[in-house]
Amino acid sequence: MPIGTDTHTCHPAIERMKESDVDVPWSKEYERMICGLNFKAANSQAMLDHKLMIRRRLQEFNNEHIGDDDTLETLKERRMAVARQIMGKLGPTTNIEAPLFITWGCQTFIGNGTYINRNVSIYDSAPVSIGNGALIGPGVCICTDTHEVESADRRRNGGSHAKPVRIGDYVWIGANATILPGSEYIFSRLTISHLPGS
């Protein structure tokens, strides 16, 4: 099914991004991206600049140097100060371990008391909402990005598009799980895992 071309129909997504606590790379191409339309970040200098800035901040976040006077608490405080410069929203008692990868940051909204373990990747070309008290295991990949399934459509339309991911309060996502575009896990007693060989 071809992806639409009108950003006027996605007012809620645009309004959601206006709630971000950090800078958003506003441009026509950015609006196409958050509206789930085909987009190419290379068509927007604002998006390219934002992506580079996020890579720099991730380098700082992922710096695991431990000084002689550091404690686990000071390491956490240092990481989370950088995370607040990256994430759209971040609950005050949330903890994110390094290393972390995230594409845009400004489109990720994380509640309070959530724990994100090591080696988590968040491809947030559409909004990613993670509720309060969620547990995200090591190696989890949260991916909003996708593309046309048919090769002829990919060649004709180019680019990719994205679908939001919503993870509710107190959901537990086990190690190395992959959360696909458009997924909603909103139940507090839900545990997501991957079984070897399945």
TIVO-2410 file (N, C-alpha, C; in nm, 3 decimals):
# residues 198
REC num residu      c1      c2      c3 atome chaine
REC   1      M   0.084  -0.117   0.000     N      A
REC   1      M   0.000   0.000   0.000    CA      A
REC   1      M   0.089   0.124   0.000     C      A
REC   2      P   0.070   0.216  -0.094     N      A
REC   2      P   0.153   0.336  -0.099    CA      A
REC   2      P   0.133   0.423   0.025     C      A
REC   3      I   0.236   0.488   0.064     N      A
REC   3      I   0.233   0.577   0.180    CA      A
REC   3      I   0.182   0.713   0.134     C      A
REC   4      G   0.098   0.778   0.217     N      A
REC   4      G   0.040   0.907   0.182    CA      A
REC   4      G   0.141   1.018   0.167     C      A
REC   5      T   0.092   1.134   0.125     N      A
REC   5      T   0.181   1.247   0.100    CA      A
REC   5      T   0.134   1.375   0.167     C      A
REC   6      D   0.034   1.369   0.255     N      A
REC   6      D  -0.024   1.489   0.313    CA      A
REC   6      D   0.003   1.498   0.462     C      A
REC   7      T   0.076   1.604   0.504     N      A
REC   7      T   0.106   1.621   0.646    CA      A
REC   7      T  -0.009   1.687   0.721     C      A
REC   8      H  -0.111   1.736   0.650     N      A
REC   8      H  -0.223   1.803   0.716    CA      A
REC   8      H  -0.309   1.706   0.798     C      A
REC   9      T  -0.301   1.577   0.772     N      A
REC   9      T  -0.384   1.479   0.840    CA      A
REC   9      T  -0.323   1.428   0.971     C      A
REC  10      C  -0.204   1.475   1.007     N      A
REC  10      C  -0.139   1.419   1.127    CA      A
REC  10      C  -0.116   1.527   1.232     C      A
REC  11      H  -0.211   1.612   1.252     N      A
REC  11      H  -0.202   1.718   1.351    CA      A
REC  11      H  -0.163   1.666   1.490     C      A
REC  12      P  -0.219   1.552   1.539     N      A
REC  12      P  -0.180   1.503   1.673    CA      A
REC  12      P  -0.030   1.474   1.685     C      A
REC  13      A   0.031   1.418   1.581     N      A
REC  13      A   0.175   1.388   1.587    CA      A
REC  13      A   0.256   1.517   1.595     C      A
REC  14      I   0.217   1.616   1.518     N      A
REC  14      I   0.288   1.745   1.522    CA      A
REC  14      I   0.270   1.810   1.659     C      A
REC  15      E   0.149   1.807   1.713     N      A
REC  15      E   0.124   1.864   1.845    CA      A
REC  15      E   0.206   1.792   1.953     C      A
REC  16      R   0.216   1.660   1.943     N      A
REC  16      R   0.294   1.582   2.040    CA      A
REC  16      R   0.440   1.628   2.041     C      A
REC  17      M   0.496   1.654   1.924     N      A
REC  17      M   0.635   1.693   1.916    CA      A
REC  17      M   0.658   1.833   1.973     C      A
REC  18      K   0.556   1.914   1.976     N      A
REC  18      K   0.568   2.047   2.036    CA      A
REC  18      K   0.585   2.037   2.188     C      A
REC  19      E   0.555   1.920   2.246     N      A
REC  19      E   0.571   1.897   2.390    CA      A
REC  19      E   0.714   1.857   2.427     C      A
REC  20      S   0.799   1.835   2.328     N      A
REC  20      S   0.935   1.790   2.354    CA      A
REC  20      S   1.011   1.893   2.437     C      A
REC  21      D   1.087   1.845   2.536     N      A
REC  21      D   1.168   1.933   2.621    CA      A
REC  21      D   1.298   1.976   2.553     C      A
REC  22      V   1.331   1.916   2.441     N      A
REC  22      V   1.456   1.949   2.370    CA      A
REC  22      V   1.423   1.999   2.230     C      A
REC  23      D   1.524   2.052   2.164     N      A
REC  23      D   1.504   2.106   2.029    CA      A
REC  23      D   1.459   1.997   1.932     C      A
REC  24      V   1.373   2.038   1.840     N      A
REC  24      V   1.320   1.950   1.736    CA      A
REC  24      V   1.363   2.009   1.601     C      A
REC  25      P   1.412   1.928   1.508     N      A
REC  25      P   1.461   1.981   1.379    CA      A
REC  25      P   1.347   2.010   1.279     C      A
REC  26      W   1.264   2.109   1.313     N      A
REC  26      W   1.145   2.137   1.230    CA      A
REC  26      W   1.184   2.169   1.087     C      A
REC  27      S   1.118   2.102   0.996     N      A
REC  27      S   1.131   2.127   0.852    CA      A
REC  27      S   1.018   2.049   0.786     C      A
REC  28      K   0.995   2.073   0.660     N      A
REC  28      K   0.890   1.999   0.588    CA      A
REC  28      K   0.920   1.849   0.590     C      A
REC  29      E   1.047   1.814   0.571     N      A
REC  29      E   1.086   1.672   0.570    CA      A
REC  29      E   1.067   1.610   0.708     C      A
REC  30      Y   1.094   1.686   0.813     N      A
REC  30      Y   1.072   1.636   0.949    CA      A
REC  30      Y   0.924   1.610   0.973     C      A
REC  31      E   0.838   1.702   0.930     N      A
REC  31      E   0.694   1.682   0.945    CA      A
REC  31      E   0.648   1.558   0.867     C      A
REC  32      R   0.706   1.535   0.750     N      A
REC  32      R   0.673   1.413   0.674    CA      A
REC  32      R   0.710   1.290   0.757     C      A
REC  33      M   0.827   1.294   0.821     N      A
REC  33      M   0.874   1.180   0.898    CA      A
REC  33      M   0.780   1.150   1.014     C      A
REC  34      I   0.746   1.252   1.096     N      A
REC  34      I   0.663   1.224   1.213    CA      A
REC  34      I   0.519   1.195   1.175     C      A
REC  35      C   0.480   1.226   1.052     N      A
REC  35      C   0.345   1.196   1.005    CA      A
REC  35      C   0.335   1.058   0.941     C      A
REC  36      G   0.445   0.984   0.938     N      A
REC  36      G   0.442   0.849   0.882    CA      A
REC  36      G   0.451   0.845   0.731     C      A
REC  37      L   0.495   0.954   0.670     N      A
REC  37      L   0.507   0.961   0.524    CA      A
REC  37      L   0.649   0.925   0.484     C      A
REC  38      N   0.667   0.890   0.356     N      A
REC  38      N   0.803   0.867   0.307    CA      A
REC  38      N   0.886   0.992   0.330     C      A
REC  39      F   1.007   0.973   0.379     N      A
REC  39      F   1.095   1.088   0.404    CA      A
REC  39      F   1.239   1.049   0.376     C      A
REC  40      K   1.321   1.151   0.355     N      A
REC  40      K   1.466   1.133   0.343    CA      A
REC  40      K   1.530   1.244   0.426     C      A
REC  41      A   1.596   1.206   0.534     N      A
REC  41      A   1.660   1.305   0.621    CA      A
REC  41      A   1.761   1.389   0.545     C      A
REC  42      A   1.821   1.332   0.441     N      A
REC  42      A   1.920   1.405   0.362    CA      A
REC  42      A   1.861   1.527   0.292     C      A
REC  43      N   1.728   1.534   0.283     N      A
REC  43      N   1.662   1.649   0.219    CA      A
REC  43      N   1.646   1.768   0.313     C      A
REC  44      S   1.690   1.757   0.437     N      A
REC  44      S   1.673   1.864   0.536    CA      A
REC  44      S   1.803   1.887   0.611     C      A
REC  45      Q   1.862   2.004   0.593     N      A
REC  45      Q   1.985   2.036   0.666    CA      A
REC  45      Q   1.960   2.039   0.816     C      A
REC  46      A   1.842   2.086   0.859     N      A
REC  46      A   1.810   2.088   1.002    CA      A
REC  46      A   1.812   1.947   1.060     C      A
REC  47      M   1.761   1.849   0.985     N      A
REC  47      M   1.761   1.711   1.033    CA      A
REC  47      M   1.902   1.654   1.038     C      A
REC  48      L   1.983   1.684   0.937     N      A
REC  48      L   2.121   1.635   0.937    CA      A
REC  48      L   2.199   1.694   1.053     C      A
REC  49      D   2.182   1.825   1.078     N      A
REC  49      D   2.251   1.890   1.190    CA      A
REC  49      D   2.207   1.829   1.324     C      A
REC  50      H   2.077   1.802   1.338     N      A
REC  50      H   2.025   1.745   1.463    CA      A
REC  50      H   2.082   1.605   1.485     C      A
REC  51      K   2.086   1.527   1.379     N      A
REC  51      K   2.137   1.391   1.390    CA      A
REC  51      K   2.284   1.390   1.434     C      A
REC  52      L   2.363   1.482   1.381     N      A
REC  52      L   2.503   1.492   1.419    CA      A
REC  52      L   2.517   1.536   1.565     C      A
REC  53      M   2.433   1.631   1.607     N      A
REC  53      M   2.434   1.676   1.746    CA      A
REC  53      M   2.401   1.561   1.840     C      A
REC  54      I   2.303   1.479   1.803     N      A
REC  54      I   2.267   1.362   1.886    CA      A
REC  54      I   2.384   1.265   1.894     C      A
REC  55      R   2.453   1.242   1.784     N      A
REC  55      R   2.570   1.151   1.786    CA      A
REC  55      R   2.675   1.203   1.883     C      A
REC  56      R   2.696   1.335   1.884     N      A
REC  56      R   2.794   1.393   1.977    CA      A
REC  56      R   2.750   1.373   2.122     C      A
REC  57      R   2.624   1.395   2.149     N      A
REC  57      R   2.575   1.378   2.287    CA      A
REC  57      R   2.579   1.231   2.328     C      A
REC  58      L   2.550   1.141   2.234     N      A
REC  58      L   2.560   0.998   2.265    CA      A
REC  58      L   2.704   0.959   2.298     C      A
REC  59      Q   2.797   1.019   2.229     N      A
REC  59      Q   2.938   0.991   2.259    CA      A
REC  59      Q   2.969   1.030   2.403     C      A
REC  60      E   2.915   1.144   2.446     N      A
REC  60      E   2.933   1.188   2.585    CA      A
REC  60      E   2.859   1.095   2.682     C      A
REC  61      F   2.734   1.060   2.648     N      A
REC  61      F   2.654   0.971   2.733    CA      A
REC  61      F   2.724   0.836   2.750     C      A
REC  62      N   2.778   0.784   2.641     N      A
REC  62      N   2.836   0.649   2.641    CA      A
REC  62      N   2.981   0.645   2.692     C      A
REC  63      N   3.037   0.760   2.729     N      A
REC  63      N   3.172   0.764   2.784    CA      A
REC  63      N   3.171   0.693   2.920     C      A
REC  64      E   3.237   0.581   2.928     N      A
REC  64      E   3.235   0.501   3.051    CA      A
REC  64      E   3.360   0.518   3.136     C      A
REC  65      H   3.432   0.630   3.116     N      A
REC  65      H   3.549   0.656   3.201    CA      A
REC  65      H   3.504   0.668   3.347     C      A
REC  66      I   3.576   0.601   3.434     N      A
REC  66      I   3.547   0.604   3.578    CA      A
REC  66      I   3.666   0.668   3.648     C      A
REC  67      G   3.644   0.787   3.703     N      A
REC  67      G   3.749   0.856   3.777    CA      A
REC  67      G   3.767   0.798   3.916     C      A
REC  68      D   3.876   0.834   3.979     N      A
REC  68      D   3.908   0.782   4.113    CA      A
REC  68      D   3.801   0.817   4.216     C      A
REC  69      D   3.737   0.933   4.201     N      A
REC  69      D   3.638   0.977   4.299    CA      A
REC  69      D   3.494   0.941   4.260     C      A
REC  70      D   3.475   0.877   4.146     N      A
REC  70      D   3.340   0.843   4.100    CA      A
REC  70      D   3.278   0.732   4.184     C      A
REC  71      T   3.145   0.736   4.190     N      A
REC  71      T   3.066   0.628   4.251    CA      A
REC  71      T   2.963   0.587   4.147     C      A
REC  72      L   2.891   0.480   4.172     N      A
REC  72      L   2.784   0.442   4.079    CA      A
REC  72      L   2.682   0.554   4.066     C      A
REC  73      E   2.656   0.625   4.175     N      A
REC  73      E   2.559   0.734   4.173    CA      A
REC  73      E   2.609   0.852   4.089     C      A
REC  74      T   2.737   0.888   4.101     N      A
REC  74      T   2.788   1.000   4.020    CA      A
REC  74      T   2.792   0.964   3.873     C      A
REC  75      L   2.822   0.838   3.841     N      A
REC  75      L   2.819   0.794   3.701    CA      A
REC  75      L   2.678   0.806   3.644     C      A
REC  76      K   2.579   0.763   3.723     N      A
REC  76      K   2.439   0.772   3.681    CA      A
REC  76      K   2.399   0.919   3.661     C      A
REC  77      E   2.433   1.004   3.758     N      A
REC  77      E   2.397   1.146   3.748    CA      A
REC  77      E   2.455   1.208   3.622     C      A
REC  78      R   2.579   1.175   3.592     N      A
REC  78      R   2.645   1.229   3.471    CA      A
REC  78      R   2.574   1.182   3.344     C      A
REC  79      R   2.543   1.051   3.338     N      A
REC  79      R   2.472   0.997   3.221    CA      A
REC  79      R   2.336   1.063   3.204     C      A
REC  80      M   2.261   1.070   3.313     N      A
REC  80      M   2.124   1.120   3.304    CA      A
REC  80      M   2.119   1.270   3.274     C      A
REC  81      A   2.221   1.345   3.313     N      A
REC  81      A   2.227   1.487   3.275    CA      A
REC  81      A   2.237   1.500   3.124     C      A
REC  82      V   2.314   1.412   3.062     N      A
REC  82      V   2.325   1.414   2.916    CA      A
REC  82      V   2.196   1.363   2.852     C      A
REC  83      A   2.137   1.259   2.910     N      A
REC  83      A   2.011   1.204   2.856    CA      A
REC  83      A   1.902   1.310   2.852     C      A
REC  84      R   1.899   1.401   2.952     N      A
REC  84      R   1.799   1.507   2.953    CA      A
REC  84      R   1.818   1.607   2.840     C      A
REC  85      Q   1.938   1.611   2.782     N      A
REC  85      Q   1.965   1.696   2.666    CA      A
REC  85      Q   1.928   1.626   2.536     C      A
REC  86      I   1.895   1.497   2.543     N      A
REC  86      I   1.867   1.418   2.423    CA      A
REC  86      I   1.717   1.388   2.410     C      A
REC  87      M   1.654   1.342   2.518     N      A
REC  87      M   1.518   1.289   2.514    CA      A
REC  87      M   1.411   1.397   2.511     C      A
REC  88      G   1.301   1.367   2.440     N      A
REC  88      G   1.187   1.458   2.436    CA      A
REC  88      G   1.128   1.480   2.574     C      A
REC  89      K   1.111   1.375   2.650     N      A
REC  89      K   1.067   1.381   2.791    CA      A
REC  89      K   1.138   1.268   2.863     C      A
REC  90      L   1.171   1.294   2.989     N      A
REC  90      L   1.242   1.194   3.067    CA      A
REC  90      L   1.203   1.209   3.214     C      A
REC  91      G   1.139   1.105   3.269     N      A
REC  91      G   1.099   1.107   3.410    CA      A
REC  91      G   1.218   1.124   3.502     C      A
REC  92      P   1.200   1.194   3.614     N      A
REC  92      P   1.313   1.227   3.701    CA      A
REC  92      P   1.383   1.108   3.765     C      A
REC  93      T   1.315   0.995   3.784     N      A
REC  93      T   1.381   0.880   3.847    CA      A
REC  93      T   1.410   0.768   3.749     C      A
REC  94      T   1.403   0.798   3.621     N      A
REC  94      T   1.438   0.698   3.519    CA      A
REC  94      T   1.589   0.683   3.514     C      A
REC  95      N   1.635   0.561   3.485     N      A
REC  95      N   1.778   0.533   3.474    CA      A
REC  95      N   1.804   0.461   3.342     C      A
REC  96      I   1.901   0.512   3.267     N      A
REC  96      I   1.941   0.453   3.139    CA      A
REC  96      I   2.089   0.419   3.148     C      A
REC  97      E   2.121   0.294   3.121     N      A
REC  97      E   2.261   0.249   3.123    CA      A
REC  97      E   2.326   0.276   2.988     C      A
REC  98      A   2.459   0.288   2.989     N      A
REC  98      A   2.538   0.298   2.867    CA      A
REC  98      A   2.590   0.159   2.830     C      A
REC  99      P   2.610   0.133   2.702     N      A
REC  99      P   2.588   0.222   2.590    CA      A
REC  99      P   2.443   0.222   2.543     C      A
REC 100      L   2.407   0.335   2.481     N      A
REC 100      L   2.274   0.357   2.425    CA      A
REC 100      L   2.291   0.410   2.284     C      A
REC 101      F   2.201   0.371   2.193     N      A
REC 101      F   2.193   0.436   2.063    CA      A
REC 101      F   2.052   0.489   2.045     C      A
REC 102      I   2.041   0.608   1.992     N      A
REC 102      I   1.911   0.667   1.959    CA      A
REC 102      I   1.929   0.753   1.835     C      A
REC 103      T   1.829   0.754   1.747     N      A
REC 103      T   1.843   0.827   1.622    CA      A
REC 103      T   1.819   0.976   1.640     C      A
REC 104      W   1.704   1.015   1.695     N      A
REC 104      W   1.665   1.156   1.704    CA      A
REC 104      W   1.654   1.207   1.847     C      A
REC 105      G   1.612   1.123   1.940     N      A
REC 105      G   1.603   1.162   2.080    CA      A
REC 105      G   1.481   1.245   2.113     C      A
REC 106      C   1.460   1.352   2.040     N      A
REC 106      C   1.350   1.445   2.069    CA      A
REC 106      C   1.214   1.378   2.055     C      A
REC 107      Q   1.209   1.263   1.993     N      A
REC 107      Q   1.082   1.193   1.969    CA      A
REC 107      Q   1.060   1.077   2.065     C      A
REC 108      T   1.145   1.067   2.167     N      A
REC 108      T   1.132   0.962   2.266    CA      A
REC 108      T   1.087   1.023   2.397     C      A
REC 109      F   0.975   0.970   2.450     N      A
REC 109      F   0.911   1.021   2.571    CA      A
REC 109      F   0.908   0.908   2.673     C      A
REC 110      I   0.980   0.925   2.783     N      A
REC 110      I   0.995   0.818   2.883    CA      A
REC 110      I   0.941   0.866   3.016     C      A
REC 111      G   0.856   0.784   3.078     N      A
REC 111      G   0.795   0.818   3.206    CA      A
REC 111      G   0.891   0.807   3.323     C      A
REC 112      N   0.835   0.804   3.442     N      A
REC 112      N   0.911   0.805   3.565    CA      A
REC 112      N   0.940   0.662   3.612     C      A
REC 113      G   1.059   0.641   3.670     N      A
REC 113      G   1.092   0.512   3.730    CA      A
REC 113      G   1.118   0.401   3.632     C      A
REC 114      T   1.142   0.433   3.507     N      A
REC 114      T   1.173   0.332   3.405    CA      A
REC 114      T   1.322   0.300   3.411     C      A
REC 115      Y   1.356   0.174   3.383     N      A
REC 115      Y   1.495   0.132   3.378    CA      A
REC 115      Y   1.524   0.077   3.239     C      A
REC 116      I   1.629   0.132   3.175     N      A
REC 116      I   1.671   0.086   3.043    CA      A
REC 116      I   1.814   0.034   3.057     C      A
REC 117      N   1.831  -0.094   3.029     N      A
REC 117      N   1.959  -0.161   3.048    CA      A
REC 117      N   2.056  -0.130   2.933     C      A
REC 118      R   2.171  -0.194   2.933     N      A
REC 118      R   2.279  -0.168   2.838    CA      A
REC 118      R   2.245  -0.212   2.695     C      A
REC 119      N   2.311  -0.146   2.599     N      A
REC 119      N   2.304  -0.184   2.457    CA      A
REC 119      N   2.165  -0.176   2.398     C      A
REC 120      V   2.085  -0.082   2.444     N      A
REC 120      V   1.951  -0.062   2.387    CA      A
REC 120      V   1.962   0.036   2.271     C      A
REC 121      S   1.890   0.007   2.164     N      A
REC 121      S   1.884   0.095   2.046    CA      A
REC 121      S   1.740   0.141   2.028     C      A
REC 122      I   1.724   0.272   2.007     N      A
REC 122      I   1.591   0.330   1.983    CA      A
REC 122      I   1.597   0.407   1.852     C      A
REC 123      Y   1.530   0.354   1.751     N      A
REC 123      Y   1.522   0.419   1.620    CA      A
REC 123      Y   1.389   0.494   1.617     C      A
REC 124      D   1.394   0.619   1.660     N      A
REC 124      D   1.272   0.696   1.687    CA      A
REC 124      D   1.237   0.796   1.576     C      A
REC 125      S   1.220   0.745   1.455     N      A
REC 125      S   1.176   0.833   1.346    CA      A
REC 125      S   1.027   0.866   1.357     C      A
REC 126      A   0.956   0.794   1.440     N      A
REC 126      A   0.820   0.828   1.484    CA      A
REC 126      A   0.826   0.831   1.636     C      A
REC 127      P   0.728   0.892   1.701     N      A
REC 127      P   0.733   0.899   1.848    CA      A
REC 127      P   0.740   0.761   1.914     C      A
REC 128      V   0.825   0.751   2.016     N      A
REC 128      V   0.836   0.633   2.101    CA      A
REC 128      V   0.793   0.678   2.240     C      A
REC 129      S   0.689   0.616   2.293     N      A
REC 129      S   0.641   0.647   2.428    CA      A
REC 129      S   0.663   0.526   2.516     C      A
REC 130      I   0.734   0.547   2.626     N      A
REC 130      I   0.760   0.442   2.724    CA      A
REC 130      I   0.704   0.492   2.857     C      A
REC 131      G   0.616   0.414   2.917     N      A
REC 131      G   0.544   0.456   3.037    CA      A
REC 131      G   0.628   0.456   3.163     C      A
REC 132      N   0.561   0.473   3.274     N      A
REC 132      N   0.623   0.471   3.406    CA      A
REC 132      N   0.659   0.328   3.447     C      A
REC 133      G   0.772   0.312   3.513     N      A
REC 133      G   0.808   0.185   3.572    CA      A
REC 133      G   0.833   0.072   3.474     C      A
REC 134      A   0.856   0.103   3.347     N      A
REC 134      A   0.885  -0.001   3.248    CA      A
REC 134      A   1.027  -0.053   3.270     C      A
REC 135      L   1.050  -0.178   3.234     N      A
REC 135      L   1.182  -0.239   3.240    CA      A
REC 135      L   1.220  -0.282   3.098     C      A
REC 136      I   1.331  -0.228   3.048     N      A
REC 136      I   1.377  -0.260   2.913    CA      A
REC 136      I   1.510  -0.334   2.928     C      A
REC 137      G   1.512  -0.461   2.888     N      A
REC 137      G   1.629  -0.546   2.907    CA      A
REC 137      G   1.745  -0.511   2.816     C      A
REC 138      P   1.862  -0.571   2.842     N      A
REC 138      P   1.980  -0.543   2.760    CA      A
REC 138      P   1.960  -0.589   2.616     C      A
REC 139      G   2.014  -0.510   2.523     N      A
REC 139      G   2.012  -0.548   2.382    CA      A
REC 139      G   1.879  -0.529   2.312     C      A
REC 140      V   1.782  -0.465   2.375     N      A
REC 140      V   1.651  -0.445   2.312    CA      A
REC 140      V   1.664  -0.343   2.198     C      A
REC 141      C   1.592  -0.368   2.090     N      A
REC 141      C   1.586  -0.276   1.977    CA      A
REC 141      C   1.441  -0.230   1.960     C      A
REC 142      I   1.419  -0.099   1.972     N      A
REC 142      I   1.288  -0.039   1.950    CA      A
REC 142      I   1.298   0.035   1.818     C      A
REC 143      C   1.223  -0.011   1.719     N      A
REC 143      C   1.240   0.041   1.583    CA      A
REC 143      C   1.107   0.092   1.528     C      A
REC 144      T   1.101   0.220   1.498     N      A
REC 144      T   0.981   0.277   1.435    CA      A
REC 144      T   0.995   0.283   1.284     C      A
REC 145      D   1.116   0.269   1.233     N      A
REC 145      D   1.143   0.285   1.091    CA      A
REC 145      D   1.105   0.160   1.012     C      A
REC 146      T   1.050   0.183   0.894     N      A
REC 146      T   1.018   0.074   0.802    CA      A
REC 146      T   1.020   0.129   0.660     C      A
REC 147      H   0.984   0.046   0.565     N      A
REC 147      H   0.981   0.089   0.426    CA      A
REC 147      H   0.879   0.005   0.352     C      A
REC 148      E   0.853   0.042   0.229     N      A
REC 148      E   0.759  -0.034   0.146    CA      A
REC 148      E   0.803  -0.180   0.138     C      A
REC 149      V   0.709  -0.271   0.140     N      A
REC 149      V   0.741  -0.414   0.136    CA      A
REC 149      V   0.780  -0.456  -0.006     C      A
REC 150      E   0.706  -0.411  -0.105     N      A
REC 150      E   0.732  -0.448  -0.244    CA      A
REC 150      E   0.853  -0.373  -0.299     C      A
REC 151      S   0.946  -0.446  -0.363     N      A
REC 151      S   1.068  -0.382  -0.413    CA      A
REC 151      S   1.038  -0.275  -0.517     C      A
REC 152      A   0.936  -0.296  -0.600     N      A
REC 152      A   0.901  -0.195  -0.701    CA      A
REC 152      A   0.857  -0.065  -0.634     C      A
REC 153      D   0.779  -0.076  -0.525     N      A
REC 153      D   0.737   0.043  -0.450    CA      A
REC 153      D   0.856   0.112  -0.384     C      A
REC 154      R   0.951   0.034  -0.330     N      A
REC 154      R   1.071   0.094  -0.269    CA      A
REC 154      R   1.151   0.172  -0.372     C      A
REC 155      R   1.167   0.115  -0.492     N      A
REC 155      R   1.243   0.184  -0.595    CA      A
REC 155      R   1.170   0.310  -0.642     C      A
REC 156      R   1.040   0.303  -0.654     N      A
REC 156      R   0.961   0.416  -0.702    CA      A
REC 156      R   0.953   0.528  -0.598     C      A
REC 157      N   0.925   0.493  -0.472     N      A
REC 157      N   0.901   0.594  -0.369    CA      A
REC 157      N   1.027   0.633  -0.293     C      A
REC 158      G   1.126   0.544  -0.287     N      A
REC 158      G   1.248   0.574  -0.213    CA      A
REC 158      G   1.220   0.601  -0.066     C      A
REC 159      G   1.324   0.632   0.006     N      A
REC 159      G   1.309   0.668   0.147    CA      A
REC 159      G   1.249   0.558   0.232     C      A
REC 160      S   1.202   0.601   0.347     N      A
REC 160      S   1.137   0.510   0.440    CA      A
REC 160      S   1.027   0.588   0.510     C      A
REC 161      H   0.952   0.521   0.592     N      A
REC 161      H   0.851   0.587   0.673    CA      A
REC 161      H   0.854   0.523   0.812     C      A
REC 162      A   0.779   0.580   0.903     N      A
REC 162      A   0.788   0.533   1.042    CA      A
REC 162      A   0.649   0.527   1.104     C      A
REC 163      K   0.636   0.437   1.200     N      A
REC 163      K   0.511   0.420   1.275    CA      A
REC 163      K   0.544   0.425   1.424     C      A
REC 164      P   0.464   0.496   1.503     N      A
REC 164      P   0.493   0.511   1.646    CA      A
REC 164      P   0.495   0.378   1.722     C      A
REC 165      V   0.568   0.377   1.833     N      A
REC 165      V   0.570   0.263   1.925    CA      A
REC 165      V   0.527   0.316   2.061     C      A
REC 166      R   0.440   0.239   2.126     N      A
REC 166      R   0.391   0.277   2.259    CA      A
REC 166      R   0.409   0.159   2.354     C      A
REC 167      I   0.485   0.183   2.460     N      A
REC 167      I   0.509   0.083   2.564    CA      A
REC 167      I   0.450   0.140   2.692     C      A
REC 168      G   0.357   0.070   2.752     N      A
REC 168      G   0.281   0.122   2.865    CA      A
REC 168      G   0.354   0.115   2.998     C      A
REC 169      D   0.282   0.154   3.102     N      A
REC 169      D   0.335   0.151   3.238    CA      A
REC 169      D   0.363   0.007   3.281     C      A
REC 170      Y   0.478  -0.012   3.343     N      A
REC 170      Y   0.517  -0.138   3.409    CA      A
REC 170      Y   0.532  -0.257   3.314     C      A
REC 171      V   0.544  -0.232   3.185     N      A
REC 171      V   0.570  -0.340   3.090    CA      A
REC 171      V   0.718  -0.379   3.103     C      A
REC 172      W   0.745  -0.509   3.094     N      A
REC 172      W   0.881  -0.560   3.099    CA      A
REC 172      W   0.914  -0.618   2.963     C      A
REC 173      I   1.020  -0.567   2.902     N      A
REC 173      I   1.067  -0.619   2.774    CA      A
REC 173      I   1.200  -0.687   2.799     C      A
REC 174      G   1.204  -0.819   2.774     N      A
REC 174      G   1.321  -0.899   2.804    CA      A
REC 174      G   1.436  -0.876   2.708     C      A
REC 175      A   1.553  -0.928   2.746     N      A
REC 175      A   1.678  -0.909   2.673    CA      A
REC 175      A   1.665  -0.945   2.525     C      A
REC 176      N   1.722  -0.860   2.441     N      A
REC 176      N   1.736  -0.881   2.296    CA      A
REC 176      N   1.606  -0.887   2.219     C      A
REC 177      A   1.496  -0.842   2.279     N      A
REC 177      A   1.369  -0.837   2.206    CA      A
REC 177      A   1.375  -0.723   2.105     C      A
REC 178      T   1.302  -0.739   1.994     N      A
REC 178      T   1.290  -0.634   1.893    CA      A
REC 178      T   1.145  -0.589   1.890     C      A
REC 179      I   1.123  -0.459   1.910     N      A
REC 179      I   0.989  -0.401   1.907    CA      A
REC 179      I   0.973  -0.336   1.770     C      A
REC 180      L   0.874  -0.382   1.695     N      A
REC 180      L   0.857  -0.342   1.556    CA      A
REC 180      L   0.773  -0.215   1.541     C      A
REC 181      P   0.785  -0.147   1.426     N      A
REC 181      P   0.708  -0.025   1.400    CA      A
REC 181      P   0.558  -0.046   1.420     C      A
REC 182      G   0.494   0.050   1.486     N      A
REC 182      G   0.351   0.045   1.506    CA      A
REC 182      G   0.306  -0.040   1.624     C      A
REC 183      S   0.400  -0.094   1.702     N      A
REC 183      S   0.366  -0.182   1.815    CA      A
REC 183      S   0.311  -0.103   1.932     C      A
REC 184      E   0.214  -0.162   2.002     N      A
REC 184      E   0.162  -0.107   2.126    CA      A
REC 184      E   0.161  -0.216   2.231     C      A
REC 185      Y   0.235  -0.193   2.338     N      A
REC 185      Y   0.238  -0.284   2.452    CA      A
REC 185      Y   0.196  -0.202   2.572     C      A
REC 186      I   0.069  -0.209   2.607     N      A
REC 186      I   0.017  -0.115   2.706    CA      A
REC 186      I  -0.030  -0.181   2.835     C      A
REC 187      F  -0.016  -0.312   2.846     N      A
REC 187      F  -0.069  -0.382   2.963    CA      A
REC 187      F   0.037  -0.393   3.071     C      A
REC 188      S   0.000  -0.364   3.195     N      A
REC 188      S   0.098  -0.360   3.304    CA      A
REC 188      S   0.155  -0.497   3.338     C      A
REC 189      R   0.088  -0.603   3.303     N      A
REC 189      R   0.138  -0.737   3.336    CA      A
REC 189      R   0.200  -0.806   3.215     C      A
REC 190      L   0.229  -0.730   3.112     N      A
REC 190      L   0.285  -0.787   2.989    CA      A
REC 190      L   0.436  -0.799   3.000     C      A
REC 191      T   0.486  -0.917   2.965     N      A
REC 191      T   0.630  -0.939   2.955    CA      A
REC 191      T   0.660  -0.985   2.813     C      A
REC 192      I   0.757  -0.921   2.750     N      A
REC 192      I   0.794  -0.954   2.613    CA      A
REC 192      I   0.933  -1.012   2.615     C      A
REC 193      S   0.948  -1.128   2.550     N      A
REC 193      S   1.080  -1.190   2.546    CA      A
REC 193      S   1.095  -1.263   2.413     C      A
REC 194      H   1.215  -1.311   2.390     N      A
REC 194      H   1.245  -1.389   2.271    CA      A
REC 194      H   1.296  -1.525   2.316     C      A
REC 195      L   1.237  -1.629   2.264     N      A
REC 195      L   1.282  -1.763   2.298    CA      A
REC 195      L   1.377  -1.813   2.190     C      A
REC 196      P   1.495  -1.865   2.226     N      A
REC 196      P   1.588  -1.916   2.126    CA      A
REC 196      P   1.520  -2.019   2.035     C      A
REC 197      G   1.543  -2.004   1.907     N      A
REC 197      G   1.489  -2.099   1.810    CA      A
REC 197      G   1.346  -2.068   1.768     C      A
REC 198      S   1.286  -1.961   1.823     N      A
REC 198      S   1.148  -1.932   1.784    CA      A
REC 198      S   1.144  -1.825   1.676     C      A
***
